[in-house]
Each structure stands twice: as C-alpha cells, then as structure tokens.
C-alpha cells in the first residue's frame, strides 16, 4: 500500500518532493497508526462487500472498517456476520487484489474470538477490531477477547477503541472516565493502534446535530470533550496515542445559510470548477474540519462516504515548508535548543518547544509524502479525482 499509489507515477513525481512510503499490514504500529488516513466505514450487510473493498482500495483507500454495530439493525446481526465471513473468504481467493487495512467493528466481546474462528485462514486479511462505546469497565473484556483471539489465530490483531460513551461526555464523570480509559489502553498499549472519537454519539446525548456549515469544534460541548481526550490520551511525551478525527456526516448540501468557507485565492482559474464542485458537495465544511482536527492534535478521520477520502488525504500531506521547518528543528547540531528563522523567512522556529511537532510532522511526511514547493492541496485534490 502507498498513499496516492493509485495516481500515475509521472503525476506523483510532479506533486511530491518526497513520495509517500510503501507499507503493508505487517508494518510497525508506529507507521500504521500514522498511515490510517481516512478510515472508510461500510456496513457488513453489503451484498458485494468484497467487490466494494477492492474498488475502494483501487481509489486510494488504505483503511476500512466493516461494521456490525450502529450501521446495521439489531435483527440483521446474524446475517451480517455470515455475509462478512463469506465476503472475507471471497477476498482471500483473490490473491492478486491489493487490499486496505481491514478492521471489524463489533458489538460484544464474544464476537471477536467467534469471528476469528469462523474466518479461518481468511483471518490473514484482518488487521483488527473496532471496539464501541469504550470505557475501562466495558473495554477491558473486549481487549481480553482480542488477546485470546490473537493467540488462537497466531495473527497480530490491533484494537481501535471508540470513545463515545455518555460517561465521557458528562462533566461530572469525564475525568474519572478518561483516567479509566487510559489505564485500560495503557495496559494493552502494544495492541491499541488508535483511539477513535464518536462525536455523533456525543451529540445524540443532547439531541444535537451539527449543520453542514458547522464543524465539530463549533459545538462547544463536543469541542470540550475533544480537548480533554487529547489532553489525557494524545500527549506527545511518549504516553499518548493516535487520536483520530470525528466523522463528517454530509455528502451534498441542499441549502446554505452561510458563505462558502473556501477562498478563491488557492484556486487557479483552471481549478475554479473544482472549487465549485467542492462547495456543491459540502466539502468546504469538511476541509475546514480536517484543518481543525490537525490543529487540535487529531490525525486521520472516520469517513462514511468515499468522496471524503481524498480531501482527508490531500490535507494530510506535508507541505515543503512544514518539512523544511521540521528538518531544521531536528538537526543534530540543534540539540541544545535555540531559536532560528525558518528557511521560508516567515516564522520563528524554536527548537525545544517545536521538537515534538517536528517529530510528528516527519512521521506524517513518511507515510503521506511531502509536496514540491509549488504544490498545494488544490493540486493534490485535482490529481486524485478520476478523469
């Protein structure tokens, strides 16, 4: 797998100063956590799930979740499990197809060893499980079941807990809940690939739903939870985890109350049609939320529509300017600290305070690449859209 690997080599050469690296499902957890990008969810009931997975991999998706939880009805679980097992076996019989990292979102701990057993040899296609409504009390049985299944299958399996419970949202229980979550995921640190935020469930607890021209950060009660999750679980001191951005719910806006959030200036006259298409399909709000995710310490994003994948990946690529700053900050001779003017002569780089940012930036550069000096997100978006 490689981000933007579906784009022709000559186009990648024009776009990238440093191309995204190649990785596999067996790469290190550090690489995989950074490389998740836009994780696309799909209901396990889809009759052509195997074909869908292959199609999305060919369109640039590198991580997918097959969902047995909220995306399907309670009465459909048994049929969905049977379909999932059948579709994985179908995929396993297609050795020539490149597949994304595949995860299963379960409802109950006992589903994990049961599904691993039923998958048989096709379990080799599985990277792990997504664990819903995660707290210490509810989450530990999931992690224990994952450990059991990993031992039985002799297959490395990762967990991606979803932080979406009311206990995490409510102020009076938030600190205790966060402390418990940290205890659980810290104990199983080698198996926890990333933590995912369930913002839709947060909004549900108060009967809220953000409009398409609002981001998760405009919903103050949600923004406060995101801040506290990053505060406790996303630290850059070696104790933190990768925390992914919340889902964007909209595909196409029907009526707009506020002005579009995409300025004309980044778009050349030739790219004005692209700007208009992004606004028409409500992508300007998504692009803003992705930028705010990054600003607030989140990486990657949960996606429920294929059209959201490219914007997430385009805004995950490291700019040449960011790369230059990060390299300057991390030069061995700068180990003693100090302040230096950036190579772009537009900012101050303070070596010690900016070190953690620089390390994360180079990690992102490894998996998403670095743009050439004259390339921005508009060119990345345009190149990724099928002709």
CORVEN-V534164 format. One record per residue. RES is the residue in one small letter. SS is DSSP state (@ for helix, = for strand, . for the rest). PSI is psi in degrees with one decimal (NA if undefined). Layout:
<<RES	SS	PSI> <RES	SS	PSI>>
This chain:
<<x	.	149.7> <x	.	131.1> <x	.	136.7> <x	.	18.1> <x	.	-16.8> <x	.	-5.8> <x	.	144.1> <x	.	142.8> <x	@	-39.3> <x	@	-29.8> <x	@	-42.1> <x	@	-38.7> <x	@	-34.9> <x	@	-32.5> <x	@	-36.7> <x	=	131.1> <x	=	-39.8> <x	=	117.9> <x	.	153.9> <x	.	146.4> <x	.	162.3> <x	.	136.5> <x	.	164.9> <x	.	174.5> <x	.	-14.9> <x	.	6.8> <x	.	170.2> <x	.	150.9> <x	@	-35.2> <x	@	-46.0> <x	@	-45.1> <x	@	-40.4> <x	@	-39.7> <x	@	-27.7> <x	@	-6.5> <x	.	-42.6> <x	.	-134.3> <x	=	107.1> <x	=	111.5> <x	=	125.3> <x	=	144.3> <x	=	134.1> <x	=	141.4> <x	.	-7.0> <x	.	-7.0> <x	.	126.0> <x	.	-25.7> <x	.	44.9> <x	@	-43.1> <x	@	-45.4> <x	@	-40.3> <x	@	-43.5> <x	@	-45.3> <x	@	-42.2> <x	@	-45.7> <x	@	-35.8> <x	@	-39.5> <x	@	-17.5> <x	.	5.9> <x	.	1.8> <x	.	132.5> <x	.	-6.7> <x	=	134.6> <x	=	150.0> <x	=	124.9> <x	=	118.5> <x	=	127.0> <x	.	8.1> <x	.	-113.3> <x	.	-22.7> <x	.	-6.1> <x	.	157.9> <x	.	157.3> <x	@	-35.9> <x	@	-9.9> <x	@	2.4> <x	@	-47.0> <x	@	-47.8> <x	@	-37.2> <x	@	-41.1> <x	@	-44.3> <x	@	-41.0> <x	@	-42.3> <x	@	-48.8> <x	@	-43.2> <x	@	-41.6> <x	@	-36.4> <x	@	-40.2> <x	@	-36.6> <x	@	-46.9> <x	@	-39.3> <x	@	-22.7> <x	.	4.9> <x	.	71.3> <x	.	-18.9> <x	.	-12.0> <x	.	134.6> <x	.	131.0> <x	.	153.0> <x	.	174.6> <x	=	128.9> <x	=	131.1> <x	=	155.1> <x	=	128.5> <x	=	117.5> <x	=	172.0> <x	.	-36.8> <x	.	151.0> <x	.	-39.0> <x	@	-17.4> <x	@	-28.9> <x	@	-59.0> <x	@	-32.0> <x	@	-46.1> <x	@	-40.0> <x	@	-41.5> <x	@	-45.2> <x	@	-27.8> <x	@	-26.9> <x	@	-134.5> <x	@	-20.6> <x	@	-4.5> <x	@	-17.7> <x	@	-18.2> <x	@	-9.7> <x	=	132.7> <x	=	-17.5> <x	=	-163.1> <x	=	146.8> <x	=	127.5> <x	=	115.9> <x	.	155.4> <x	.	53.8> <x	.	124.5> <x	.	173.9> <x	@	-47.1> <x	@	-46.6> <x	@	-26.9> <x	@	-34.7> <x	@	-43.5> <x	@	-35.7> <x	@	-45.8> <x	@	-36.1> <x	@	-41.0> <x	@	-38.2> <x	@	-43.5> <x	@	-42.3> <x	@	-45.7> <x	@	-36.3> <x	@	-43.7> <x	@	-40.9> <x	@	-35.4> <x	@	-15.2> <x	.	33.9> <x	.	128.8> <x	.	123.2> <x	.	130.7> <x	=	157.3> <x	=	142.1> <x	=	90.6> <x	=	142.9> <x	=	123.8> <x	=	103.3> <x	.	9.8> <x	.	152.1> <x	@	-33.4> <x	@	-30.9> <x	@	-29.9> <x	@	-42.5> <x	.	132.9> <x	@	-40.3> <x	@	-19.4> <x	@	-1.0> <x	@	-49.0> <x	@	-45.0> <x	@	-39.9> <x	@	-43.8> <x	@	-41.2> <x	@	-40.2> <x	@	-41.4> <x	@	-43.2> <x	@	-43.1> <x	@	-42.8> <x	@	-49.6> <x	@	-28.1> <x	@	-39.4> <x	@	-35.1> <x	.	34.8> <x	@	-39.2> <x	@	-12.7> <x	@	-10.1> <x	=	109.5> <x	.	-41.4> <x	.	158.6> <x	=	134.0> <x	=	141.6> <x	=	128.1> <x	.	75.5> <x	@	-29.9> <x	@	-40.4> <x	@	-36.7> <x	@	-48.2> <x	@	-38.1> <x	@	-34.4> <x	.	-19.9> <x	.	12.8> <x	.	32.8> <x	.	156.1> <x	.	122.4> <x	.	142.3> <x	.	162.6> <x	.	-17.2> <x	.	18.8> <x	.	146.7> <x	.	171.6> <x	@	-27.4> <x	@	-11.9> <x	@	-16.2> <x	.	99.4> <x	@	-37.3> <x	@	-33.3> <x	@	-43.9> <x	@	-36.1> <x	@	-36.0> <x	@	-45.7> <x	@	-44.3> <x	@	-42.7> <x	@	-35.5> <x	@	-46.6> <x	@	-38.7> <x	@	-45.1> <x	@	-38.6> <x	@	-5.5> <x	.	23.4> <x	.	153.0> <x	.	21.1> <x	.	13.0> <x	.	-12.7> <x	.	-11.2> <x	.	172.8> <x	.	161.3> <x	.	126.7> <x	=	126.6> <x	=	158.0> <x	=	157.0> <x	.	163.5> <x	.	147.4> <x	.	124.2> <x	.	-14.0> <x	.	145.2> <x	.	-37.1> <x	.	129.2> <x	.	137.7> <x	.	-35.6> <x	.	134.8> <x	.	129.9> <x	.	-38.4> <x	.	165.7> <x	.	150.6> <x	.	149.7> <x	.	5.9> <x	.	116.6> <x	.	155.8> <x	.	-26.1> <x	.	-37.0> <x	.	-13.8> <x	.	120.0> <x	.	164.2> <x	@	-34.9> <x	@	-24.9> <x	@	8.2> <x	@	-33.6> <x	@	-36.2> <x	@	-44.0> <x	@	-44.4> <x	@	-38.7> <x	@	-39.4> <x	@	-42.9> <x	@	-43.0> <x	@	-36.5> <x	.	18.3> <x	.	24.2> <x	@	-15.2> <x	@	-38.3> <x	@	-41.1> <x	@	-45.3> <x	@	-39.7> <x	@	-42.2> <x	@	-37.1> <x	@	-43.2> <x	@	-40.1> <x	@	-33.5> <x	@	-50.9> <x	@	-43.3> <x	@	-32.0> <x	.	12.8> <x	.	12.3> <x	.	152.0> <x	.	138.5> <x	.	-173.7> <x	=	144.7> <x	=	132.5> <x	=	141.9> <x	.	11.1> <x	.	135.6> <x	.	-28.1> <x	@	-14.6> <x	@	-14.9> <x	@	-50.4> <x	@	-46.0> <x	@	-41.1> <x	@	-44.7> <x	@	-38.6> <x	@	-37.9> <x	.	-0.3> <x	.	-17.4> <x	.	141.1> <x	=	131.3> <x	.	158.3> <x	@	-36.1> <x	@	-46.3> <x	@	-43.6> <x	@	-43.4> <x	@	-45.3> <x	@	-45.5> <x	@	-42.3> <x	@	-42.3> <x	@	-42.3> <x	@	-34.0> <x	.	9.1> <x	.	137.1> <x	@	-37.1> <x	@	-8.7> <x	@	8.2> <x	.	-24.4> <x	.	-1.9> <x	.	-157.4> <x	.	178.9> <x	=	140.2> <x	=	151.7> <x	=	138.6> <x	.	155.2> <x	.	-24.7> <x	.	0.6> <x	.	36.9> <x	.	5.5> <x	.	167.4> <x	=	132.1> <x	=	113.3> <x	=	116.9> <x	.	-51.9> <x	.	-50.4> <x	.	-29.1> <x	.	2.5> <x	@	-48.0> <x	@	-40.8> <x	@	-44.1> <x	@	-39.8> <x	@	-42.5> <x	@	-36.4> <x	@	-42.4> <x	@	-31.4> <x	@	-42.7> <x	@	-37.1> <x	@	-34.3> <x	@	-43.9> <x	@	-26.8> <x	@	-10.8> <x	.	176.5> <x	=	130.6> <x	=	154.6> <x	.	161.9> <x	.	-34.7> <x	.	14.9> <x	.	133.4> <x	.	-172.0> <x	@	-26.0> <x	@	-45.2> <x	@	-36.3> <x	@	-42.1> <x	@	-46.0> <x	@	-39.6> <x	@	-29.8> <x	@	-14.4> <x	.	126.8> <x	.	139.8> <x	.	NA>>
